[in-house]
Amino acid sequence: MFCRRKFLHRVKCIVPQRMKDSPLPVTKKILKDALTGLAELHDQDIVHTDIKPDNVFINWQDRNGKIIVDKVQLGNLEDAAHIPPGCDMVGKQAGNWMWRSPEAHARGPVNKPSDVFSFALVCICAVHKRIIFAVREDELEEGVDPIAVVIERQISYFADEDGLNGFLKHLGDNPWVRVFEVTWDGLNQKTPRQSFVLWNGVDDDFKSLVCAMARFDPGERITARQALEHKWFEGV
């Protein structure tokens, strides 16, 4: 379920142009197969560090208008790291800025839960065709770093007070702690948070899965194996 730069025939990213309107069962199969690959990596204490749609490789066919998925692999392991139990990766902003976890933005400690957070974003992209942390130039005020907008959205969509406190404890003595504290306080003053669990038009089981994978406190996120057992994947 995972590969190192081993491209399949007819490889496409997770939402290729001709699959944008693919039936939900097809999307679920792709996500479950990719998640199985991630779980297998984690079983070996390997953290991918760069989970994003472009790193989900799909071998598929269009048979008379019906999409047939032959094989799914999680690829591009160039930045993967073997992290032994009890250790973390610290000091690197691992992954793409639109897909990385809050702790990866803060340069660690990064471990398996960071991959799980990123995979939750991939799920949203695959099901709702939205890259929720993409920031357009016309959305930015002059001099504002896109990362600041991403962190604000991460807090708005997935943080609560307990989760933020657990996250800050996870960061420890880290200069980014103040960035997250100021952003949290600013959201409380400016506008109500837009928690993902309250989004309209999103299936309740899907909300449950995403919120469990994207909890702000890394220690509270479900594992890839636990995500595979979630109700949303039943029957896939």
Residue frames as a rotation matrix with the C-alpha (Angstrom) as fourth column:
MET 1
0.555 0.832 0.000 0.00
0.832 -0.555 0.000 0.00
0.000 0.000 -1.000 0.00
PHE 2
0.776 -0.349 -0.526 3.02
-0.204 -0.927 0.314 2.30
-0.597 -0.136 -0.790 -0.09
CYS 3
0.646 -0.571 0.507 5.91
0.762 0.444 -0.471 2.79
0.044 0.690 0.722 -2.47
ARG 4
0.150 -0.681 -0.716 9.14
0.221 -0.683 0.696 4.73
-0.963 -0.263 0.048 -2.93
ARG 5
-0.184 -0.182 -0.966 8.88
-0.721 -0.643 0.258 6.61
-0.668 0.744 -0.012 -6.23
LYS 6
-0.872 -0.005 0.490 7.29
0.262 0.840 0.475 3.58
-0.414 0.542 -0.731 -7.85
PHE 7
-0.512 0.695 -0.505 4.82
-0.736 -0.658 -0.160 5.06
-0.443 0.290 0.848 -10.29
LEU 8
-0.284 0.537 0.794 1.86
0.317 0.835 -0.450 2.98
-0.905 0.124 -0.408 -11.41
HIS 9
-0.812 0.156 0.562 0.35
0.555 -0.094 0.827 2.93
0.181 0.983 -0.010 -14.87
ARG 10
-0.050 0.821 0.569 -2.22
0.401 -0.505 0.765 5.71
0.915 0.266 -0.303 -15.27
VAL 11
-0.439 -0.179 -0.880 -1.11
0.898 -0.101 -0.427 7.24
-0.012 -0.979 0.206 -11.99
LYS 12
0.038 0.462 0.886 -3.24
0.217 -0.870 0.444 10.14
0.976 0.175 -0.133 -10.86
CYS 13
-0.926 -0.225 0.304 -3.39
-0.222 -0.326 -0.919 12.13
0.306 -0.918 0.252 -7.65
ILE 14
-0.830 0.558 -0.022 -6.31
0.401 0.568 -0.719 11.53
-0.388 -0.606 -0.695 -5.33
VAL 15
0.241 0.936 -0.257 -8.67
0.264 -0.318 -0.911 13.88
-0.934 0.152 -0.323 -7.17
PRO 16
-0.798 -0.525 0.296 -7.64
0.400 -0.094 0.912 13.66
-0.451 0.846 0.285 -10.84
GLN 17
-0.796 0.456 -0.397 -9.67
-0.564 -0.798 0.214 15.76
-0.220 0.394 0.893 -13.25
ARG 18
-0.444 0.651 -0.616 -11.80
-0.481 0.407 0.776 12.89
0.756 0.641 0.133 -14.57
MET 19
-0.422 0.266 -0.867 -12.48
0.629 0.774 -0.069 11.57
0.653 -0.574 -0.494 -11.08
LYS 20
-0.950 -0.008 0.312 -13.71
-0.183 -0.797 -0.576 14.78
0.253 -0.605 0.755 -9.47
ASP 21
-0.107 0.979 0.175 -17.28
-0.980 -0.133 0.145 13.53
0.165 -0.156 0.974 -9.69
SER 22
-0.631 -0.176 -0.756 -16.44
-0.184 0.980 -0.075 9.95
0.754 0.092 -0.650 -8.74
PRO 23
0.471 0.863 -0.183 -19.01
-0.058 0.237 0.970 8.17
0.880 -0.446 0.161 -6.56
LEU 24
0.410 -0.269 0.871 -18.44
-0.886 -0.342 0.311 8.35
0.215 -0.900 -0.379 -2.82
PRO 25
0.909 -0.091 0.408 -17.77
-0.088 0.912 0.400 4.57
-0.408 -0.400 0.821 -2.54
VAL 26
0.652 -0.721 0.233 -14.87
0.547 0.234 -0.804 4.95
0.525 0.652 0.547 -4.99
THR 27
0.223 -0.545 0.808 -13.44
-0.436 -0.798 -0.417 7.84
0.872 -0.259 -0.415 -2.98
LYS 28
0.676 0.076 0.733 -13.82
-0.729 0.221 0.648 5.85
-0.112 -0.972 0.205 0.23
LYS 29
0.927 -0.349 0.139 -11.94
0.362 0.928 -0.087 2.90
-0.099 0.131 0.986 -1.27
ILE 30
0.373 -0.820 0.434 -9.08
0.288 -0.343 -0.894 5.16
0.882 0.458 0.108 -2.36
LEU 31
0.228 -0.252 0.941 -8.86
-0.754 -0.657 0.006 6.77
0.616 -0.711 -0.340 1.06
LYS 32
0.837 0.122 0.533 -9.07
-0.481 0.629 0.610 3.47
-0.261 -0.767 0.586 2.93
ASP 33
0.810 -0.583 0.070 -6.36
0.545 0.701 -0.461 1.87
0.219 0.411 0.885 0.79
ALA 34
0.164 -0.761 0.628 -4.09
0.008 -0.635 -0.772 4.88
0.986 0.132 -0.098 1.24
LEU 35
0.389 0.057 0.919 -4.78
-0.862 -0.331 0.385 4.92
0.326 -0.942 -0.080 4.97
THR 36
0.990 -0.076 0.117 -3.91
0.037 0.952 0.305 1.22
-0.135 -0.297 0.945 5.13
GLY 37
0.432 -0.883 0.184 -0.54
0.537 0.088 -0.839 2.07
0.725 0.461 0.512 3.60
LEU 38
0.063 -0.373 0.925 -0.03
-0.529 -0.799 -0.286 4.77
0.846 -0.472 -0.248 6.22
ALA 39
0.761 0.269 0.590 -0.93
-0.648 0.359 0.672 2.34
-0.030 -0.894 0.448 9.02
GLU 40
0.880 -0.471 -0.063 1.62
0.450 0.868 -0.209 -0.14
0.153 0.156 0.976 7.65
LEU 41
0.098 -0.844 0.527 4.30
0.142 -0.512 -0.847 2.53
0.985 0.158 0.070 7.69
HIS 42
0.183 0.040 0.982 3.41
-0.820 -0.545 0.174 3.47
0.543 -0.837 -0.067 11.26
ASP 43
0.985 0.163 0.049 3.51
-0.166 0.851 0.499 -0.18
0.040 -0.499 0.865 12.32
GLN 44
0.478 -0.878 -0.013 7.19
0.797 0.440 -0.414 -0.03
0.370 0.187 0.910 11.36
ASP 45
0.392 -0.242 -0.888 7.72
0.609 -0.655 0.447 3.29
-0.690 -0.716 -0.109 13.21
ILE 46
-0.693 -0.524 0.495 8.11
0.716 -0.423 0.555 5.13
-0.081 0.740 0.668 9.91
VAL 47
0.138 0.688 -0.712 6.60
0.384 -0.700 -0.602 8.62
-0.913 -0.190 -0.361 9.72
HIS 48
0.313 0.044 0.949 5.84
0.948 0.043 -0.314 9.78
-0.054 0.998 -0.028 6.18
THR 49
-0.313 -0.370 -0.875 6.04
0.574 -0.808 0.136 13.54
-0.757 -0.459 0.465 7.02
ASP 50
-0.847 -0.010 -0.531 4.62
-0.353 -0.737 0.577 14.67
-0.397 0.676 0.621 3.65
ILE 51
-0.492 0.767 0.412 1.05
0.739 0.618 -0.268 13.40
-0.460 0.173 -0.871 3.44
LYS 52
-0.387 0.440 -0.810 -0.87
-0.501 -0.838 -0.216 15.22
-0.774 0.322 0.545 0.70
PRO 53
0.626 0.764 0.156 -3.12
-0.295 0.417 -0.860 14.27
-0.722 0.492 0.487 -2.24
ASP 54
0.558 -0.441 -0.703 -0.28
-0.804 -0.079 -0.589 14.31
0.204 0.894 -0.399 -4.77
ASN 55
-0.563 -0.816 0.131 1.41
-0.818 0.528 -0.226 11.51
0.115 -0.234 -0.965 -2.82
VAL 56
-0.056 0.597 0.801 -1.55
-0.247 0.769 -0.590 9.15
-0.968 -0.230 0.104 -3.20
PHE 57
-0.721 -0.308 -0.620 -0.99
-0.669 0.078 0.739 7.19
-0.180 0.948 -0.262 -6.41
ILE 58
0.085 0.882 0.464 -3.96
-0.389 0.458 -0.799 5.55
-0.917 -0.113 0.381 -8.10
ASN 59
-0.976 -0.207 -0.065 -4.10
-0.152 0.442 0.884 2.98
-0.155 0.873 -0.463 -10.89
TRP 60
-0.210 0.976 0.057 -7.60
-0.026 0.053 -0.998 3.36
-0.977 -0.211 0.015 -12.32
GLN 61
-0.929 0.012 0.371 -9.58
0.365 0.198 0.909 2.78
-0.062 0.980 -0.189 -15.47
ASP 62
-0.401 0.850 -0.342 -12.67
-0.659 -0.527 -0.536 4.32
-0.636 0.010 0.772 -16.99
ARG 63
-0.941 0.132 0.311 -14.80
0.274 0.838 0.472 1.45
-0.198 0.530 -0.825 -18.30
ASN 64
-0.415 0.810 0.414 -17.73
0.632 -0.071 0.772 2.85
0.654 0.582 -0.483 -20.22
GLY 65
0.013 0.385 0.923 -18.05
-0.266 -0.888 0.374 5.75
0.964 -0.251 0.091 -17.81
LYS 66
0.959 0.277 -0.058 -17.56
-0.037 0.326 0.945 3.64
0.280 -0.904 0.322 -14.69
ILE 67
0.215 -0.924 0.317 -14.42
-0.835 -0.342 -0.430 4.29
0.506 -0.172 -0.845 -12.68
ILE 68
0.907 -0.040 -0.420 -12.56
0.185 0.933 0.309 1.14
0.379 -0.358 0.853 -11.64
VAL 69
0.453 -0.773 0.443 -9.76
-0.886 -0.447 0.125 1.52
0.101 -0.449 -0.888 -9.09
ASP 70
0.624 -0.287 -0.727 -7.19
-0.043 0.916 -0.399 -1.23
0.781 0.280 0.559 -9.53
LYS 71
0.160 -0.680 -0.715 -4.56
0.927 0.353 -0.129 -0.21
0.340 -0.642 0.687 -7.01
VAL 72
0.841 0.046 0.539 -3.75
-0.117 -0.957 0.265 2.59
0.528 -0.286 -0.800 -4.58
GLN 73
0.205 -0.821 -0.533 -0.34
0.903 0.369 -0.221 3.32
0.378 -0.436 0.817 -3.12
LEU 74
0.973 -0.061 -0.224 1.05
0.067 -0.852 0.520 5.90
-0.222 -0.521 -0.824 -0.75
GLY 75
0.516 -0.791 0.329 4.28
0.804 0.314 -0.505 7.14
0.296 0.525 0.798 -2.29
ASN 76
0.313 -0.554 0.771 7.14
-0.037 -0.819 -0.573 9.65
0.949 0.151 -0.277 -2.22
LEU 77
0.894 0.004 -0.448 8.98
0.424 0.320 0.847 8.45
0.147 -0.947 0.284 0.86
GLU 78
0.134 -0.927 0.352 12.07
0.462 -0.255 -0.849 10.61
0.877 0.276 0.394 0.31
ASP 79
-0.311 -0.218 0.925 11.33
-0.535 -0.764 -0.360 12.62
0.785 -0.607 0.121 3.45
ALA 80
0.744 0.603 -0.287 10.07
-0.139 0.561 0.816 9.70
0.653 -0.568 0.501 5.54
ALA 81
-0.253 -0.823 0.508 11.83
-0.763 -0.153 -0.628 9.12
0.595 -0.547 -0.589 8.83
HIS 82
0.127 0.197 -0.972 12.23
0.422 0.876 0.233 6.12
0.898 -0.440 0.028 11.09
ILE 83
-0.182 -0.088 0.979 11.39
-0.702 -0.686 -0.192 7.41
0.689 -0.722 0.063 14.56
PRO 84
-0.637 -0.110 -0.763 11.93
0.280 0.889 -0.362 4.85
0.718 -0.444 -0.536 17.33
PRO 85
0.451 0.839 -0.304 9.41
0.575 -0.013 0.818 4.64
0.682 -0.544 -0.489 20.20
GLY 86
0.502 -0.176 -0.847 9.90
0.779 -0.334 0.531 7.41
-0.376 -0.926 -0.031 22.72
CYS 87
-0.623 -0.753 -0.210 11.51
0.526 -0.602 0.600 9.75
-0.579 0.264 0.772 20.17
ASP 88
0.635 0.766 -0.098 10.23
0.447 -0.469 -0.762 12.61
-0.630 0.440 -0.640 18.00
MET 89
-0.141 -0.597 0.790 11.42
0.944 -0.322 -0.075 14.66
0.299 0.735 0.609 15.05
VAL 90
0.573 0.262 -0.777 12.20
0.585 -0.794 0.164 18.19
-0.574 -0.548 -0.608 16.20
GLY 91
-0.149 -0.695 -0.703 13.40
0.078 -0.717 0.693 21.28
-0.986 0.048 0.161 14.37
LYS 92
-0.966 -0.172 0.193 11.93
0.190 0.033 0.981 20.75
-0.175 0.985 0.000 10.89
GLN 93
-0.206 0.917 -0.341 8.82
-0.675 -0.386 -0.629 22.21
-0.709 0.101 0.698 9.26
ALA 94
-0.845 -0.205 0.494 8.02
0.088 0.858 0.506 18.86
-0.528 0.471 -0.707 7.69
GLY 95
-0.224 0.801 0.555 5.62
0.863 0.428 -0.268 18.60
-0.453 0.419 -0.787 4.77
ASN 96
-0.532 0.161 0.831 3.80
0.593 -0.630 0.501 20.99
0.604 0.760 0.240 2.47
TRP 97
-0.999 0.015 0.037 2.52
-0.036 -0.719 -0.694 24.15
0.016 -0.695 0.719 4.18
MET 98
-0.341 0.939 -0.040 -1.10
-0.834 -0.283 0.475 23.56
0.434 0.195 0.879 3.09
TRP 99
0.414 0.502 -0.759 -1.16
-0.261 0.864 0.430 20.02
0.872 0.020 0.489 4.52
ARG 100
-0.529 -0.737 -0.420 1.16
0.177 0.389 -0.904 19.96
0.830 -0.553 -0.075 7.52
SER 101
0.290 0.600 -0.746 0.03
0.824 0.240 0.513 19.63
0.487 -0.763 -0.425 11.12
PRO 102
0.914 0.067 0.399 0.16
-0.114 -0.904 0.412 22.43
0.389 -0.422 -0.819 13.69
GLU 103
0.730 -0.677 0.099 3.18
0.011 0.156 0.988 20.86
-0.684 -0.720 0.121 15.41
ALA 104
0.185 -0.666 0.723 4.98
0.954 0.297 0.030 20.57
-0.234 0.685 0.690 12.06
HIS 105
0.613 0.065 0.788 4.45
0.364 -0.907 -0.209 24.31
0.701 0.415 -0.580 11.50
ALA 106
0.886 -0.221 0.408 6.05
-0.459 -0.550 0.698 24.84
0.071 -0.805 -0.588 14.91
ARG 107
0.082 -0.913 -0.400 9.04
-0.708 0.229 -0.668 22.62
0.702 0.338 -0.627 13.97
GLY 108
-0.318 -0.172 -0.932 8.10
0.179 0.955 -0.237 19.69
0.931 -0.242 -0.273 16.16
PRO 109
-0.666 -0.488 0.564 7.86
-0.402 0.872 0.281 17.46
-0.629 -0.040 -0.776 18.07
VAL 110
0.091 0.628 -0.773 6.55
-0.994 0.105 -0.031 15.55
0.062 0.771 0.634 15.03
ASN 111
-0.792 -0.262 0.552 5.56
-0.319 0.948 -0.008 11.90
-0.521 -0.182 -0.834 15.01
LYS 112
-0.832 0.462 0.306 2.83
0.554 0.678 0.483 9.59
0.015 0.571 -0.820 13.66
PRO 113
0.017 0.918 -0.396 -0.04
0.747 -0.275 -0.606 11.87
-0.665 -0.285 -0.690 14.81
SER 114
-0.304 -0.181 -0.935 1.25
-0.325 -0.903 0.281 14.54
-0.896 0.389 0.216 12.44
ASP 115
-0.996 -0.025 -0.086 0.68
-0.088 0.414 0.906 12.20
0.013 0.910 -0.414 9.48
VAL 116
-0.492 0.869 -0.054 -2.81
0.860 0.476 -0.183 11.46
-0.133 -0.137 -0.982 10.77
PHE 117
-0.014 0.445 -0.895 -3.68
0.222 -0.872 -0.437 15.17
-0.975 -0.205 -0.087 10.95
SER 118
-0.629 -0.301 -0.717 -2.49
-0.568 -0.452 0.688 15.65
-0.531 0.840 0.114 7.37
PHE 119
-0.949 0.302 0.091 -4.49
0.297 0.758 0.581 12.65
0.107 0.578 -0.809 6.22
ALA 120
-0.182 0.916 -0.358 -7.63
0.716 -0.126 -0.686 14.21
-0.674 -0.381 -0.633 7.69
LEU 121
-0.105 0.073 -0.992 -7.06
-0.391 -0.920 -0.027 17.18
-0.914 0.385 0.125 5.37
VAL 122
-0.932 -0.234 -0.278 -6.64
-0.351 0.379 0.856 14.79
-0.095 0.895 -0.435 2.44
CYS 123
-0.643 0.759 0.103 -9.99
0.727 0.647 -0.228 13.23
-0.240 -0.071 -0.968 3.34
ILE 124
0.085 0.673 -0.735 -11.69
0.244 -0.729 -0.640 16.63
-0.966 -0.125 -0.226 3.25
CYS 125
-0.439 -0.335 -0.834 -10.10
-0.666 -0.501 0.552 17.37
-0.602 0.798 -0.003 -0.11
ALA 126
-1.000 -0.015 0.002 -11.14
-0.011 0.771 0.636 14.02
-0.011 0.636 -0.771 -1.57
VAL 127
-0.458 0.888 -0.048 -14.74
0.852 0.422 -0.310 14.10
-0.255 -0.183 -0.949 -0.32
HIS 128
0.469 0.709 -0.526 -15.56
0.592 -0.695 -0.409 17.82
-0.655 -0.120 -0.746 -0.50
LYS 129
0.289 -0.414 0.863 -13.02
0.910 -0.162 -0.382 18.92
0.298 0.896 0.330 -3.14
ARG 130
0.904 -0.001 0.428 -11.70
-0.109 -0.967 0.229 21.67
0.413 -0.254 -0.874 -0.88
ILE 131
-0.096 -0.942 -0.323 -8.12
0.734 0.152 -0.662 22.44
0.673 -0.300 0.676 0.07
ILE 132
0.711 0.676 -0.193 -9.09
0.619 -0.472 0.628 24.18
0.334 -0.566 -0.754 3.26
PHE 133
0.493 -0.586 -0.643 -5.67
0.417 -0.489 0.766 25.67
-0.763 -0.646 0.004 4.02
ALA 134
-0.206 -0.469 0.859 -4.94
0.968 -0.226 0.108 27.00
0.143 0.854 0.501 0.54
VAL 135
0.230 0.207 -0.951 -4.46
0.482 -0.873 -0.073 30.76
-0.845 -0.442 -0.301 0.76
ARG 136
0.428 -0.002 0.904 -4.87
0.879 -0.232 -0.417 32.95
0.210 0.973 -0.098 -2.31
GLU 137
-0.659 -0.748 0.086 -2.82
0.725 -0.661 -0.196 36.11
0.203 -0.067 0.977 -2.77
ASP 138
-0.439 0.542 0.716 -5.98
-0.053 -0.812 0.582 38.20
0.897 0.217 0.385 -2.88
GLU 139
0.617 0.639 -0.459 -6.90
0.398 0.250 0.883 36.92
0.678 -0.728 -0.100 0.60
LEU 140
0.058 -0.732 -0.679 -3.72
0.997 0.071 0.008 38.29
0.043 -0.677 0.735 2.14
GLU 141
0.982 0.082 -0.171 -3.23
0.110 -0.981 0.161 41.71
-0.155 -0.177 -0.972 3.60
GLU 142
0.585 -0.806 0.087 0.07
-0.243 -0.277 -0.930 43.31
0.774 0.523 -0.358 2.68
GLY 143
-0.253 -0.850 0.462 2.95
-0.788 -0.096 -0.609 41.79
0.562 -0.518 -0.645 4.62
VAL 144
0.339 0.448 0.827 0.94
-0.850 0.523 0.065 38.87
-0.403 -0.725 0.558 6.03
ASP 145
-0.760 -0.639 -0.119 2.58
-0.643 0.713 0.279 35.45
-0.093 0.289 -0.953 5.79
PRO 146
-0.041 0.779 -0.625 0.26
-0.653 0.453 0.607 32.74
0.756 0.433 0.490 4.40
ILE 147
-0.542 -0.219 -0.812 1.36
0.346 0.822 -0.452 30.48
0.766 -0.526 -0.370 7.26
ALA 148
-0.975 0.213 0.069 -0.26
-0.168 -0.494 -0.853 32.91
-0.147 -0.843 0.517 9.71
VAL 149
-0.206 0.943 -0.260 -3.58
-0.968 -0.158 0.196 32.45
0.144 0.292 0.946 7.90
VAL 150
-0.097 0.112 -0.989 -3.17
-0.221 0.967 0.131 28.67
0.971 0.231 -0.069 7.89
ILE 151
-0.859 -0.269 -0.434 -2.50
0.340 0.332 -0.880 28.57
0.381 -0.904 -0.194 11.63
GLU 152
-0.754 0.646 0.118 -5.52
-0.611 -0.625 -0.486 30.80
-0.241 -0.439 0.866 12.25
ARG 153
0.055 0.793 -0.607 -7.71
-0.866 0.341 0.367 28.43
0.498 0.505 0.705 10.22
GLN 154
-0.414 -0.255 -0.874 -6.28
0.084 0.945 -0.316 25.36
0.907 -0.204 -0.370 11.94
ILE 155
-0.993 0.051 -0.110 -7.20
0.103 -0.125 -0.987 26.80
-0.064 -0.991 0.119 15.31
SER 156
-0.510 0.851 -0.128 -10.60
-0.843 -0.524 -0.120 27.99
-0.169 0.046 0.985 14.08
TYR 157
0.074 0.581 -0.810 -11.57
-0.763 0.556 0.329 24.65
0.642 0.594 0.485 12.56
PHE 158
0.246 -0.072 -0.967 -10.05
0.096 0.994 -0.050 22.10
0.965 -0.081 0.251 14.93
ALA 159
-0.763 -0.632 -0.135 -9.02
0.201 -0.034 -0.979 23.61
0.615 -0.774 0.153 18.28
ASP 160
0.648 0.753 0.117 -10.85
0.184 -0.303 0.935 23.94
0.739 -0.584 -0.335 21.55
GLU 161
0.563 -0.452 0.692 -9.43
-0.751 -0.629 0.200 25.16
0.345 -0.632 -0.694 24.85
ASP 162
0.661 -0.309 0.684 -8.42
-0.315 0.713 0.626 21.72
-0.681 -0.630 0.374 26.13
GLY 163
0.781 -0.347 0.520 -6.96
0.614 0.584 -0.532 20.72
-0.119 0.734 0.669 22.79
LEU 164
0.642 -0.557 0.527 -4.95
-0.078 -0.732 -0.677 23.93
0.763 0.394 -0.513 22.51
ASN 165
0.566 -0.428 0.705 -3.61
-0.822 -0.230 0.520 23.55
-0.060 -0.874 -0.482 26.03
GLY 166
0.698 -0.297 0.652 -2.57
0.110 0.944 0.312 19.97
-0.708 -0.146 0.691 25.31
PHE 167
0.769 -0.398 0.501 -0.92
0.553 0.021 -0.833 21.11
0.321 0.917 0.236 22.09
LEU 168
0.596 -0.554 0.581 1.03
-0.498 -0.823 -0.274 23.87
0.630 -0.126 -0.766 23.83
LYS 169
0.579 -0.380 0.721 2.19
-0.606 0.391 0.693 21.40
-0.546 -0.838 -0.004 26.46
HIS 170
0.780 -0.262 0.568 3.28
0.493 0.816 -0.302 19.10
-0.385 0.516 0.766 23.63
LEU 171
0.729 -0.511 0.456 5.38
0.172 -0.509 -0.844 21.92
0.663 0.693 -0.283 22.13
GLY 172
0.407 -0.582 -0.704 7.14
0.907 0.164 0.388 22.58
-0.110 -0.797 0.594 25.43
ASP 173
0.188 -0.457 -0.870 9.79
0.189 -0.852 0.488 25.30
-0.964 -0.256 -0.074 25.37
ASN 174
-0.300 -0.144 0.943 9.16
0.934 0.157 0.321 26.38
-0.194 0.977 0.088 21.81
PRO 175
-0.878 -0.110 -0.465 9.08
0.102 -0.994 0.042 29.97
-0.467 -0.011 0.884 20.45
TRP 176
-0.778 0.628 0.029 5.97
-0.020 -0.070 0.997 29.11
0.628 0.775 0.067 18.42
VAL 177
-0.475 0.622 -0.623 3.93
0.880 0.347 -0.324 28.73
0.015 -0.702 -0.712 21.59
ARG 178
-0.537 0.233 -0.811 3.37
0.201 -0.898 -0.391 32.46
-0.819 -0.373 0.435 21.70
VAL 179
-0.916 0.202 -0.348 2.25
-0.396 -0.301 0.868 32.50
0.071 0.932 0.355 18.04
PHE 180
-0.562 0.733 -0.384 -0.51
0.428 0.654 0.624 30.00
0.708 0.187 -0.681 18.77
GLU 181
-0.397 0.408 -0.822 -1.53
0.855 -0.160 -0.492 31.77
-0.333 -0.899 -0.285 22.00
VAL 182
-0.717 0.085 -0.691 -1.82
-0.150 -0.988 0.035 35.15
-0.680 0.129 0.722 20.27
THR 183
-0.860 0.408 -0.306 -3.75
-0.289 0.103 0.952 33.62
0.420 0.907 0.029 17.36
TRP 184
-0.478 0.685 -0.550 -6.16
0.777 0.622 0.099 31.87
0.410 -0.380 -0.829 19.74
ASP 185
-0.407 0.292 -0.866 -6.76
0.609 -0.619 -0.495 35.09
-0.681 -0.729 0.074 21.69
GLY 186
-0.856 0.037 -0.515 -7.24
-0.342 -0.788 0.512 37.06
-0.387 0.615 0.687 18.47
LEU 187
-0.752 0.622 -0.218 -9.87
0.143 0.477 0.867 34.65
0.644 0.621 -0.447 17.20
ASN 188
-0.333 0.636 -0.696 -11.79
0.943 0.236 -0.236 34.88
0.014 -0.735 -0.678 20.44
GLN 189
-0.451 0.097 -0.887 -11.80
0.293 -0.923 -0.250 38.67
-0.843 -0.372 0.388 20.18
LYS 190
-0.837 -0.014 -0.547 -12.52
-0.445 -0.562 0.697 39.08
-0.317 0.827 0.464 16.45
THR 191
-0.093 0.756 -0.648 -14.89
-0.910 0.200 0.363 36.35
0.404 0.624 0.669 15.37
PRO 192
0.515 0.315 0.797 -16.39
-0.656 0.743 0.130 33.06
-0.552 -0.590 0.590 16.54
ARG 193
-0.650 -0.743 0.162 -14.37
-0.510 0.584 0.631 29.99
-0.564 0.327 -0.758 15.61
GLN 194
0.212 0.675 -0.707 -15.70
-0.975 0.192 -0.109 27.95
0.063 0.713 0.699 12.69
SER 195
-0.342 -0.393 0.853 -15.38
-0.606 0.786 0.120 24.48
-0.718 -0.476 -0.507 14.17
PHE 196
-0.804 -0.036 -0.593 -15.43
-0.539 0.464 0.703 21.72
0.250 0.885 -0.392 11.54
VAL 197
-0.877 0.478 -0.048 -17.93
0.454 0.790 -0.412 19.76
-0.159 -0.383 -0.910 13.60
LEU 198
-0.140 0.853 -0.503 -20.48
0.240 -0.464 -0.853 22.52
-0.961 -0.240 -0.139 12.94
TRP 199
-0.831 -0.214 -0.513 -19.96
-0.400 -0.411 0.819 22.80
-0.386 0.886 0.256 9.18
ASN 200
0.240 0.971 -0.012 -23.10
-0.574 0.132 -0.808 22.49
-0.783 0.200 0.589 7.08
GLY 201
0.698 0.192 -0.690 -23.44
-0.713 0.289 -0.640 19.86
0.076 0.938 0.338 4.39
VAL 202
-0.411 -0.872 -0.266 -20.98
-0.748 0.489 -0.449 17.44
0.521 0.014 -0.853 5.96
ASP 203
0.344 0.530 -0.775 -21.99
-0.084 0.840 0.537 13.90
0.935 -0.119 0.333 6.91
ASP 204
0.724 0.017 0.690 -21.96
-0.670 -0.221 0.709 13.33
0.164 -0.975 -0.149 10.67
ASP 205
0.875 -0.436 0.212 -19.87
0.335 0.860 0.386 10.14
-0.350 -0.266 0.898 10.44
PHE 206
0.368 -0.763 0.532 -17.35
0.695 -0.154 -0.702 11.95
0.618 0.628 0.474 8.26
LYS 207
0.456 -0.155 0.876 -17.20
-0.454 -0.887 0.079 14.83
0.765 -0.434 -0.475 10.75
SER 208
0.919 -0.055 0.389 -16.57
-0.335 0.409 0.849 12.31
-0.206 -0.911 0.357 13.51
LEU 209
0.676 -0.697 0.239 -13.69
0.734 0.664 -0.142 10.71
-0.059 0.272 0.961 11.59
VAL 210
0.246 -0.604 0.758 -12.03
0.430 -0.633 -0.644 13.98
0.869 0.485 0.104 10.58
CYS 211
0.570 0.016 0.821 -12.35
-0.569 -0.714 0.409 15.55
0.593 -0.700 -0.398 14.01
ALA 212
0.943 -0.235 0.235 -10.84
-0.027 0.651 0.758 12.47
-0.332 -0.722 0.608 15.67
MET 213
0.459 -0.803 0.379 -7.90
0.884 0.374 -0.279 12.56
0.082 0.463 0.882 13.27
ALA 214
-0.057 -0.450 0.891 -7.39
0.472 -0.799 -0.373 16.32
0.880 0.399 0.258 13.48
ARG 215
0.839 0.290 -0.461 -7.60
0.535 -0.280 0.797 16.92
0.103 -0.915 -0.390 17.21
PHE 216
0.740 -0.548 0.391 -5.32
-0.372 -0.817 -0.440 19.79
0.560 0.180 -0.808 18.07
ASP 217
0.280 -0.629 0.725 -3.53
-0.849 0.189 0.492 17.89
-0.447 -0.754 -0.482 20.82
PRO 218
-0.151 -0.380 -0.913 -1.42
-0.837 0.540 -0.086 15.27
0.526 0.751 -0.400 18.99
GLY 219
-0.941 -0.285 0.182 -1.70
-0.336 0.732 -0.592 12.91
0.035 -0.618 -0.785 21.95
GLU 220
-0.336 0.905 0.261 -5.50
-0.310 0.155 -0.938 12.82
-0.889 -0.396 0.228 21.56
ARG 221
-0.046 0.307 -0.951 -5.63
-0.998 -0.048 0.033 12.00
-0.036 0.950 0.309 17.84
ILE 222
0.759 0.291 0.582 -6.71
-0.263 0.955 -0.135 8.52
-0.595 -0.051 0.802 16.81
THR 223
-0.366 -0.909 0.198 -4.13
-0.225 0.293 0.929 6.34
-0.903 0.295 -0.312 15.10
ALA 224
-0.514 0.123 -0.849 -4.22
-0.856 -0.013 0.517 5.32
0.052 0.992 0.112 11.46
ARG 225
-0.916 0.170 -0.364 -5.27
0.150 0.985 0.084 1.80
0.373 0.022 -0.928 12.54
GLN 226
-0.589 0.737 -0.331 -8.10
0.445 -0.046 -0.894 3.19
-0.674 -0.675 -0.301 14.66
ALA 227
-0.378 0.435 -0.817 -9.23
-0.659 -0.747 -0.093 5.41
-0.651 0.503 0.569 11.77
LEU 228
-0.812 0.026 -0.583 -9.52
-0.470 0.564 0.679 2.33
0.347 0.825 -0.446 9.54
GLU 229
-0.782 0.518 -0.346 -12.05
0.608 0.755 -0.244 0.91
0.135 -0.402 -0.906 12.01
HIS 230
-0.805 0.489 -0.336 -14.21
-0.246 -0.791 -0.561 4.05
-0.540 -0.369 0.757 12.01
LYS 231
-0.051 0.923 0.381 -17.86
0.331 0.375 -0.866 3.73
-0.942 0.082 -0.325 11.07
TRP 232
0.364 0.212 -0.907 -17.38
-0.620 -0.671 -0.406 5.94
-0.695 0.710 -0.112 7.99
PHE 233
-0.463 -0.641 -0.613 -15.31
-0.886 0.318 0.337 3.20
-0.022 0.699 -0.715 6.37
GLU 234
-0.305 0.392 0.868 -17.79
-0.257 0.844 -0.472 0.39
-0.917 -0.366 -0.156 7.10
GLY 235
0.600 0.630 0.493 -18.51
0.196 0.482 -0.854 -1.76
-0.776 0.609 0.166 4.08
VAL 236
0.645 -0.445 -0.622 -15.56
-0.754 -0.504 -0.421 -0.48
-0.126 0.740 -0.661 2.06
